[in-house]
Amino acid sequence: MAGYLGAKRRLSGGPSSDDGPNKRQSATTFATSTGRDSPVEEVVEFESNSDSSEDDDGSYQGDFQIEDSTSSQWQETITNVVKSVVSIQFTHVSNFDTETSIVSEATGFVVDAVRGLILTNRHVVGPGPFCGYAVFDNHEEAVVKPIYRDPVHDFGFLQFNPKDIKYMEVVQLELRPEAAQVGTEIRVVGNDAGEKLSILSGFISRLDRNAPDYGLLTYNDFNTEYIQAAASASGGSSGSPVVNSEGRAVALQAGGSSEASTDFFLPVYRPLRALQCIQKSQPITRGDIQVEWQLKPFDECRRLGLTSENEAIARKEFPKKIGLLVAELVLPQGPADSFIKEGDILISINGEPIATHVRVDEILDDNVGKTLKFVLQRGAKLIEHDIVIGDLHKITPSRYVEVAGASFNDLSYQVARCYCIPVKGVFVNDASGSFEFSPYEKNGWILDSVDDKPTPDLDTFVEVMKEIPDRVKISVQYRHVQDLNSENVHILYIERHWQSTFRMATRNDSTGLWDFTTLQDKALPPPSVEPQNAKFIDIPFDDDDKKGCSSLVRSFVHVRTILPVPVDSFPYRKERGHGIVVDSVNGYVLVSRRFVPHDMCDILLTFAESIDISAEVVFLHPNQNYAIVKYDPSLVLADVQTPKLSTQPLKRGDKAFFVGYNYNFRVVTDDVKVSATTSLNIPPSTVSPRYRGTNLECILLDSKVCQECDTGCLADRDGTIRAFWLTYFGETNPDLQTERMYRMGLDVTDVLDVLEELKAKQSVSPVRILDVEFAPISINQGRTRGVPKEWIARFEDVCNDEIKFLAVDRVAAREIGAEADVNPFKTGDIVLAVDGSIVKNMRDLKVMYRKEQLTFQVIRQKKEISLIVKTTDTSSINTSHVVFWCGTLLQAPHHGVRQISDKLHSGVYVTRKNSGGPGHQYGISTNSFITHVNDVETRDLDSFIKTIKDIPDNTYIKLRLVSSDNVPMAISVKTNYHYFPTSELKKNGEGHWDEVEH
């Protein structure tokens, strides 16, 4: 297996990486077998062979070890070489082509100390936006910018300002590709984590290895020989110089096998030529005919048709070579298409015999745009063709487009050669937002048409997207490169108001940045919606007593939610389920908060699988796991019915008829009996706290059919609804990284007061809550904890089903600035009565929703006491302000955070961070609180914005944070407003979200 050794990736936990810098890191290696298999991730541990140390006075000592050699020559060589070697800490800012956004580290070395040029790998520089800095041997730091990445070969150049290095003499290494010979003793000098020097020894064993294959849909080098040696290099060493005893760089570390101690080095012939062009301010021309050549030994060439005469000539001309170049792949519509075929053996170019990739590169690079004569052997015949040499840079993407939350670039040579397709088309490098074709595959898609208009190239795609209004549905036709025979047609909802960016980024090798050009300020407004007809198909029943339930389907509506911003730590961007129309006259639908967790979203309702209209959130219950959304009923010309709602709660043993929608969104029915009605709380997710149902009185059913349905209802035979069947979002399984779902019933009587107020006033007053979680305990537990027998007797008299007490299980953290005694409950308090009424289940606590103050009788530490408790106004409990800063999403701690915290350290809470952003690169942890910026306290988002808005770009700032488990920390973060500008989303007085850019 072969693998990159240097783009060392920080391991991540959960939806985004939370790990800060560690002294010991795990490296991710992309391993592949000899064929073109899919990439396989293998995690390895890498520690360098030496340590950094400090003297007692704190001065740095660059200690190192040399393996298997004590010669003074090597000692002197390494002493000089390490002065040129740097650790590169970098981030690929965004997805581009085959590469995803990452934070990583690697190695490079100075090849021009005057101009500040560093040679490293192409998979380090990356094809897309890059930000990084180099750390020298004495731990001085210099910002680096990419000035060249080769279109094919695994090398690139970074540039730094030599004046930034003040305390050491920067040494440059000379590139000597011809000094690499079989048997040459070499050293690989690299860095691990920017602080430990690693020096590995070996001997060159081969000079003519074909380029290693790292798998599909990732970067691969080709059309070059690789050098092979056994040096056992590992993560973080990509880009290291491979030096001989004279201190010359004879090769560049590029990859290695994860199953053996074999390393693969790139010869530095082409890097040397590129360096000379840069030094002379000349363009680095790169020619190609879109043919992949493989070096085949003479015995295999004979089987492919090489004649004895031509073999004799080749062996005489190249006595040290073992074979010739054979066409492995010829891309359709390329310069060599119809001239060269797979299996052709390359004999000569323009009359010059050829046996190496290096010479082919030299000829093609010097003749871009010219016509050269190629002589090949096909079978027993020699054939000649005049072929025009193409420009490799022109088929290498240097721009990308962001629109509707997704990213696109021109199809690259890298992708085309993996699947033998023409180098043209629109490649989706980040299939997110409106263009999320699959939750599992984010790149590898090719767009054929958008809104029934062909999109053969990126410019055409841009023009098509300009004409598509916001909030409309369109059809797209697309394929995946791994299954090009399958054409897919999909209906997309275009959302360009939350994700309003429509811009093109173009690479600028002078500045090292990608320049952004806005292509359209705002999307065209959505077209007006006309009323539409639809027909419901009732549930067929043979049993007459169930026919009252046949029309319940007229009360169900399909709900699709688009959540472009991961507010409140909700992990999903798109949700689908069903809701129940509770008022068809005014257009109100009750839906689980599993599908509508907050109001920063777009909601589409589908009636009878026919009519699509939008809806908006009008009410979010803080405890009971349901939301109310509103649509315009005048747009639905269908027999939508408001079901009859019961006024009597269900009890254990009651029979009911279940109607619900399963995972295929098909209606199913079942006769059921209530197994239990129980008081409970949904377990919290400690990985990433978010909304969950609490203080619930739920209905449980022992039915396999019901557990397969996300939404449904329990009804009497005449169609009267007794309970709503809802999905409750539960905790995260950290091992499987999956979310647990609970499916239970919510009694209709628990929501009647809200529905009645909504119908009467067309609005709902914010409910009040006790910021406390209660959990049931048995009578035996209550007796042990001090409940008097008199109270036990009173409970036994009034409880008809389960006899239990409710005890305080958790007290939420008070809001910042709230009174210290706002919540007098303590964990462990056993509730006996509220306002004089016995509390036998969660339903008896409903009085809190409309009263400002309650009087409780509780048992605390075996004593009966009275508590006067003020309820919490939830008018401001929902998120109304978020900030995007340096690749992080900041907001006030939402209710899910308060529920599991004992203290809020700040009003600036890190909900999410982007992979590839400064927040990820410098180790800002999600689920943490930012308390200070440059030692200025940031109590809320407004004070945070006030503090950071005057800090210049590309400036280090000091952050003080407190983790979710109350551990304080301090880190430095370098701002990057070019790629990650600061912006805000704020809810205005009318309840709409406004965007503010800084």
ABEGO torsion letter per residue (X at the ends): XBBBAABBBBBBBEABBABBBBABBBBBBBBBBABBBBBBBBBBBBBBABBBBBBAAGBBBBBBBBBGBABAAAAAAAAAAAAABBBBBBBBABBBEABBBBBBBBBBBBABAAAGBBBBBAAAAEABBBBBBBBBAAGBBBBBBBABBBAABBBBBBBBBAAABAABBBBBBBBBAAABBBGBBBBBBBBBGGABBBBBBBBBABAABBBBBAEBGBBBBBGBBBBBBBAGBBBGABGBBBBBAAGBBABBBABBBAABABBBBBBAAAAAAAAAAAAAGBBBBBBBAGBBBBBBBAAAAAAAGBBAAAAAAAAAABAABABBBBBABBBBGBAABGABBBGBBBABBGGBBBABAAAAAAAAAAABGBBBBBBBBBEABBBBBBBBBBBAAAABBABBBBBGGBBBBBBBAAAAAAAGBBBBEBBBABBBEAABABAABABGBBBABBGGBBBABAAAAAAAAAABBBGBBBBBBBBBAABAABBBBBBBBBBAAABABBBBBBBBAAAGBBBBBBABABBBBBBBBBBBBBBBBBBBBABAAAAAAAAAAAABBBBBBBBABBBGGBABABBBBBBBBABAAAGBBBBBAAABABABBBBBBBBGGABBBBBBBABBBAAAGBBBBBBBAAABBBBBBBBBBBABBBBBGBBBBBBBBBAAGBBBBBBBBBABBBBBBBBBBAABBBBBBBGBBBBBBBBAAAAABABBBBBBAAGBBABBBBBBBBBBBAAAGBBBBBBBBBBAAAAAAAAAAAAAAGBBBBBBBBBBBBBBBBAAAAAAAGBBAAAAAAAAAABABBBBBBBBABBBBBBBGBBAAABABBBGBBBABBGGBBBABAAAAAAAAABABBBBBBBBGGBBBBBBBBBBBAAAABBABBBBBGGBBBBBBBAAAAAABABBABABBBABBBBGBAAAAAGBBBGBBBABBGGBBBABAAAAAAAAAABBBGBBBBBBBBBAAGBBBBBBBBBBAAABBBBBBBBBAAGBBBBBBX
